[in-house]
Structures are given as C-alpha cells and as structure tokens.
Amino acid sequence: MAYEQLNETTVIEYIRGLPEVKSVFSDLSDLHVREIGDGNLNYVYIITSNKDPNETVVLKQAVPFLRIVGESWPLPKERMTFEIMALETEERYCPGLVPKVYHASHEMSLVVMQNLKDHAVLRGEMNQGKVFPKLAEDISTFMARTLFYTSDRFLDHRTKKEEVKKYINIDLCKITEDFVFSHPFYRSDTNVYNEKLSQADIDLVQKDGELKIRQAEMKYIFMTRAEALLHGDLHTGSIMANADETYIIDPEFAFFGPIGFDVGLYIGNSFLAYLAHAHRQVLLGNEPVEYRTWILGMIRDTWNLFAQKFERLWAEHHSANPEPFWDQPTAEQDHAEYRKRSLARIFEDTLGVAGSAMIRRTLGLAKVSDIADIEDLDSRARIDRMALEMGKELIINRNRYDGIDPVISLATSISPADQAIG
C-alpha cells in the first residue's frame, strides 16, 4: 500500500488488517492506542487490547522529517528499512536480546513488534538509581556476536561486501557525522548547551587545534572503516531492561562501520551516567559512592567481557577454518598476537567514540536526561565541565590507554566515586 502517516485513529485500522498479529490478539474489536514516541526521529504507538492488557504490540513508524526539528528538516522515511533488516540480523545472532518482529512494511516504513511492557528504558531506570545485575553480560554478548558475525573475521568476501552495500545508510550516517563528530566542535547553530557554561568552557573544546585534529581522525574512521554491522545508536536510551532480561531496540542507524563505534557509544553514555550520579544520588537521598561504583564496575565488565567474547569467537572460527596464510611453525601464537593487537585498535576507537559522545551530549543538539534534566544549572554545569574534560582526554589520548582500568581511574580522578554535587 502507498505510504500514509498513521495517527492514533488510523493505527488501529492498520493493526486490524494484519493477519500476523492474530497470534497476539484474541479479539481485534476493542483496542486502545497511545503514542509514546519521545525520541528524535519517529512515532511509536502502543496498541493494547482493552479486554486483556497482556495482548499488546508496539508499532513504530518513520516519518519523512526529523521529528526533533520538524518538517523543516526533511529525512527519507525509507530509513525504517535499515531498522527492519538490522532487527532480523540481530535476532539471528542474538535471540532473546532484541524484540520479536510480527510485521514489517517497507512501503509504510513501519514495524510491528513485541511490546516490552515488563521492561523499561535503561536510561530512565538508571536515573532512578536502579541496578541491573545482568546488564554487562547481556550487552557484551550482543556487541560481541553482532560485531563478530557480520565482520570479515567471519563472513566470506562476497557476502560481506553484499551486506555492506545493502546497508548504505546515507542520511542517518550524515546525522552522526554532523551531530556526533562535527557540530559540537565548532559554533554550529544546532548546538544547545547549559547557559551556565562560560565561553571559556566551550572554547576548551572548540578552539583546541589538537582536539580538532584527533576528532577529524575519528570522523574519518567512522566514514571509511566498514568493519561490521553496527547498531549505530547504542546507548542507555536504546536499551530496555529489567533485573532478568535486556533488550536492545531502535537500530535504525544501522550500517557497516568501525567496531569500536557501538562499544564506544555505550561506554561514553555510561560514563555520563556515572558523572550525573554525583548529583542524582544526592537527590535520591543516598551517598553517591555505592551506585557510582556499580556503574564503573558495569563499564569495566562490559569492555572486558566484550573483548573476551569477541576474541573467543574469532579464535574458535580461526581454529575451525584454518587459512594457508597462517602456515608458519609459530602460527598459533602469531594469530593470538594478531587478535590482541586488533582488539587494542578497537579499544582505541572505542575511547575516541566515547569521548565524542560525551562532548556531543554536552554541547550538541541531542542531550541525555541523566544530565540535561538536572534542574540546578550550577550543579549541572559542574558535571558538564567534567564531561567535557573527560571527553577531550579520551579523544586526544585514546592511544595511550592500554585497558579499561586506566580509563576508570581517569573518571575517578575527574570525579571521585564518593563525590556529592548539589
């Protein structure tokens, strides 16, 4: 059918016409719909049976503009095609870590999927100081499996190149190139930041020549290094979780890019949560050290588990599929050293992206509620400055860190775990 932007009335008619949802709804005659989209791009509807609230789905539709800005910023609605393809690929490699898809329409630029009603967006839950014991295990599994199984480490040359071609996500990559790697680093009209930040605070980023050089390198890596299929927007706002389960959602930015990009976005956003809880734990009536220590431990475990799982998948695949290239007597230890050096380079990219994310969320257009919702602007400005300091260090000196522990030490040197702000 021809594209039509749905609303709270027409979405019910659309759902009733889908045979695929009959496995979810025993009766399609009495449905309730609510639009909950609070993101930057799309409209999201929850459709629920009034007779049985357990019978429910989510419909997500792309519109031909950037929602956060409006119709003055056109954006091809066909971006939903990338999300549909990515969800299918992620489900293949990580069953149980992405929502089940019931129906997808490229023509209508929409997907109907499992309503994760027993889960909540991770960012909001962490803002309330909730702990997620399985988070590092689940996120590291998702990243290791999706990033390994879509890379040249696993795929044959033809399949890999066909996949790269299929995922040329021009418009959403341009958003990342602009809003993550470019605009926050100069006086762009799109930038929005805390009025309590001084021009000197901003100039520490926007007038630093070495930072510009190192950031330009990061942008070029993002644009040219098609290593694996990325989620493309992996942060605590793209994850829904409870104490027992973790689901990764919203892969509409999916494309083939540098492996460290997904890992870095997640880690950078997690460090922002760490900084924010110097104030948030005070608001919650807690001493900050316990929860902030949990966040640091989660970050440490996420990287270490990811690296272990990725390396293990690679080693097992190499052992089962020996290449004549590695035929020297020392092949086993040489290949192990090759894997080690490759992971070191991925870690360097990870830190550069993490730093970019921290600066982007501080000076750029799209904020994170962890910090942006802090009402005390002076307290928020203190946290903003720490985010800028840490982000700048990670970008400039990303090649000087030989593991996650020195990065944890950097975070605690900027903001000790027991620091209380506000």
Backbone hydrogen bonds, N-H to C=O, Kabsch-Sander energy under -0.5 kcal/mol:
donor,donor_aa,acceptor,acceptor_aa,energy
6,L,4,E,-0.5
11,V,7,N,-2.2
12,I,9,T,-0.8
13,E,9,T,-1.0
14,Y,10,T,-2.0
15,I,11,V,-2.4
16,R,12,I,-2.2
17,G,13,E,-0.7
17,G,14,Y,-1.0
18,L,15,I,-1.9
21,V,18,L,-1.0
22,K,19,P,-1.6
23,S,20,E,-0.8
24,V,21,V,-1.8
25,F,21,V,-2.5
26,S,24,V,-0.5
32,H,48,T,-3.2
34,R,46,I,-1.8
36,I,34,R,-0.5
36,I,44,V,-3.1
37,G,44,V,-1.0
43,Y,61,Q,-2.4
45,Y,59,L,-3.3
46,I,34,R,-2.9
47,I,45,Y,-0.6
47,I,57,V,-2.6
48,T,32,H,-2.9
48,T,46,I,-0.5
49,S,52,D,-0.6
49,S,55,E,-2.4
50,N,30,D,-2.3
51,K,30,D,-0.5
55,E,52,D,-2.2
56,T,54,N,-1.0
57,V,47,I,-2.3
58,V,113,M,-2.7
59,L,45,Y,-2.8
60,K,111,V,-2.6
61,Q,43,Y,-2.7
62,A,109,S,-2.7
63,V,41,L,-0.5
65,F,63,V,-1.3
66,L,70,G,-0.6
66,L,73,W,-2.5
67,R,41,L,-0.5
67,R,65,F,-0.8
68,I,40,N,-2.7
69,V,66,L,-1.4
70,G,66,L,-3.6
73,W,70,G,-2.1
75,L,64,P,-1.1
79,R,76,P,-1.3
80,M,77,K,-1.8
81,T,78,E,-1.8
82,F,79,R,-1.0
83,E,79,R,-1.1
84,I,80,M,-2.5
85,M,81,T,-2.4
86,A,82,F,-2.5
87,L,83,E,-2.7
88,E,84,I,-1.9
89,T,85,M,-2.2
90,E,86,A,-3.2
91,E,87,L,-2.3
92,R,88,E,-1.5
93,Y,89,T,-1.6
94,C,90,E,-2.9
97,L,94,C,-2.1
102,Y,100,K,-0.5
102,Y,112,V,-2.5
103,H,112,V,-1.9
105,S,110,L,-2.6
109,S,105,S,-0.5
110,L,105,S,-2.0
111,V,60,K,-2.0
112,V,103,H,-3.5
113,M,58,V,-2.8
113,M,111,V,-0.5
114,Q,100,K,-2.9
115,N,56,T,-0.7
116,L,114,Q,-0.8
117,K,115,N,-2.2
119,H,116,L,-1.8
120,A,241,A,-1.9
122,L,239,I,-3.1
123,R,236,T,-2.0
125,E,121,V,-1.9
126,M,122,L,-2.9
127,N,123,R,-2.1
128,Q,124,G,-0.8
128,Q,125,E,-0.6
129,G,126,M,-1.9
130,K,125,E,-1.9
135,L,132,F,-1.4
138,D,134,K,-2.7
139,I,135,L,-2.9
140,S,136,A,-2.2
141,T,137,E,-1.6
142,F,138,D,-2.5
143,M,139,I,-2.6
144,A,140,S,-2.6
145,R,141,T,-2.5
146,T,142,F,-2.2
147,L,143,M,-2.2
148,F,144,A,-1.9
149,Y,145,R,-2.2
150,T,146,T,-0.7
151,S,148,F,-1.9
152,D,227,E,-0.6
154,F,151,S,-1.6
155,L,151,S,-2.8
160,K,156,D,-2.6
161,K,157,H,-1.8
162,E,158,R,-2.4
163,E,159,T,-2.4
164,V,160,K,-2.5
165,K,161,K,-2.1
166,K,162,E,-1.9
167,Y,163,E,-1.5
168,I,165,K,-1.2
169,N,167,Y,-1.6
170,I,168,I,-1.2
173,C,169,N,-2.3
174,K,170,I,-1.8
175,I,171,D,-1.5
176,T,172,L,-1.8
177,E,173,C,-3.0
178,D,174,K,-2.3
179,F,175,I,-3.3
180,V,176,T,-2.1
181,F,176,T,-1.5
182,S,178,D,-1.0
183,H,178,D,-3.3
185,F,182,S,-2.3
186,Y,183,H,-1.8
188,S,183,H,-0.7
188,S,186,Y,-2.4
191,N,188,S,-1.3
192,V,363,L,-0.8
192,V,364,G,-0.5
197,L,194,N,-2.0
202,I,198,S,-1.8
203,D,199,Q,-2.8
204,L,200,A,-1.3
205,V,202,I,-1.6
206,Q,202,I,-2.8
207,K,203,D,-2.2
208,D,205,V,-0.9
209,G,207,K,-0.8
212,K,208,D,-2.2
213,I,209,G,-2.2
214,R,210,E,-2.5
215,Q,211,L,-2.6
216,A,212,K,-2.6
217,E,213,I,-1.8
218,M,214,R,-1.5
219,K,215,Q,-2.5
220,Y,216,A,-2.0
221,I,217,E,-2.2
222,F,218,M,-2.3
223,M,219,K,-2.1
224,T,220,Y,-1.5
225,R,221,I,-2.2
226,A,224,T,-1.1
227,E,225,R,-1.8
227,E,257,G,-0.6
228,A,257,G,-1.9
230,L,228,A,-0.6
230,L,255,F,-3.4
235,H,233,D,-1.0
238,S,235,H,-2.2
239,I,236,T,-0.5
240,M,247,Y,-2.9
241,A,120,A,-2.5
242,N,245,E,-2.3
247,Y,240,M,-3.2
248,I,97,L,-3.3
249,I,238,S,-2.6
254,A,251,P,-1.6
255,F,230,L,-0.7
257,G,228,A,-2.2
257,G,255,F,-0.7
261,F,258,P,-2.1
262,D,258,P,-0.5
263,V,259,I,-1.1
264,G,260,G,-2.6
265,L,261,F,-2.6
266,Y,262,D,-2.0
267,I,263,V,-2.3
268,G,264,G,-3.1
269,N,265,L,-2.3
270,S,266,Y,-1.9
271,F,267,I,-2.2
272,L,268,G,-1.7
273,A,269,N,-1.7
274,Y,270,S,-2.0
275,L,271,F,-2.5
276,A,272,L,-2.6
277,H,273,A,-1.8
278,A,275,L,-1.5
279,H,276,A,-1.8
280,R,276,A,-2.4
281,Q,277,H,-1.3
283,L,279,H,-1.9
284,L,280,R,-1.9
285,G,282,V,-1.4
286,N,281,Q,-3.2
290,E,287,E,-0.6
291,Y,287,E,-0.5
292,R,288,P,-2.2
293,T,289,V,-2.0
294,W,290,E,-1.8
295,I,291,Y,-2.1
296,L,292,R,-2.1
297,G,293,T,-2.3
298,M,294,W,-2.5
299,I,295,I,-2.4
300,R,296,L,-2.6
301,D,297,G,-2.8
302,T,298,M,-2.4
303,W,299,I,-2.2
304,N,300,R,-2.4
305,L,301,D,-3.0
306,F,302,T,-2.3
307,A,303,W,-2.9
308,Q,304,N,-2.3
309,K,305,L,-2.8
310,F,306,F,-3.0
311,E,307,A,-2.3
312,R,308,Q,-2.2
313,L,309,K,-2.5
314,W,310,F,-2.2
315,A,311,E,-2.8
316,E,312,R,-2.7
317,H,313,L,-2.2
318,H,314,W,-2.6
319,S,315,A,-2.4
320,A,316,E,-2.0
321,N,317,H,-1.5
326,W,323,E,-1.4
327,D,325,F,-1.2
331,A,328,Q,-1.9
334,D,330,T,-2.4
335,H,331,A,-2.9
336,A,332,E,-1.8
337,E,333,Q,-2.0
338,Y,334,D,-2.2
339,R,335,H,-2.5
340,K,336,A,-2.2
341,R,337,E,-2.5
342,S,338,Y,-2.3
343,L,339,R,-2.4
344,A,340,K,-1.8
345,R,341,R,-1.9
346,I,342,S,-2.1
347,F,343,L,-2.4
348,E,344,A,-2.0
349,D,345,R,-2.1
350,T,346,I,-2.5
351,L,347,F,-2.3
352,G,348,E,-2.0
353,V,349,D,-2.5
354,A,350,T,-2.6
355,G,351,L,-2.5
356,S,352,G,-1.9
357,A,353,V,-2.8
358,M,354,A,-2.0
359,I,355,G,-2.1
360,R,356,S,-2.9
361,R,357,A,-2.4
362,T,359,I,-0.8
363,L,359,I,-2.8
364,G,359,I,-0.6
364,G,360,R,-2.1
367,K,365,L,-0.6
371,I,368,V,-1.1
372,A,368,V,-2.9
373,D,369,S,-1.4
374,I,371,I,-1.9
375,E,373,D,-0.5
377,L,375,E,-1.1
380,R,376,D,-2.6
381,A,377,L,-2.2
382,R,378,D,-1.7
383,I,379,S,-1.8
384,D,380,R,-3.0
385,R,381,A,-2.5
386,M,382,R,-1.6
387,A,383,I,-2.4
388,L,384,D,-2.5
389,E,385,R,-2.4
390,M,386,M,-2.7
391,G,387,A,-2.7
392,K,388,L,-2.4
393,E,389,E,-2.0
394,L,390,M,-2.3
395,I,391,G,-1.8
396,I,392,K,-2.5
397,N,393,E,-2.5
398,R,395,I,-0.7
400,R,397,N,-2.1
401,Y,398,R,-0.7
402,D,400,R,-0.5
407,V,403,G,-0.7
408,I,404,I,-2.4
409,S,405,D,-2.3
410,L,406,P,-1.8
411,A,407,V,-2.2
412,T,408,I,-2.2
413,S,409,S,-1.8
414,I,410,L,-1.8
415,S,411,A,-2.6
419,Q,416,P,-2.5
421,I,278,A,-2.7
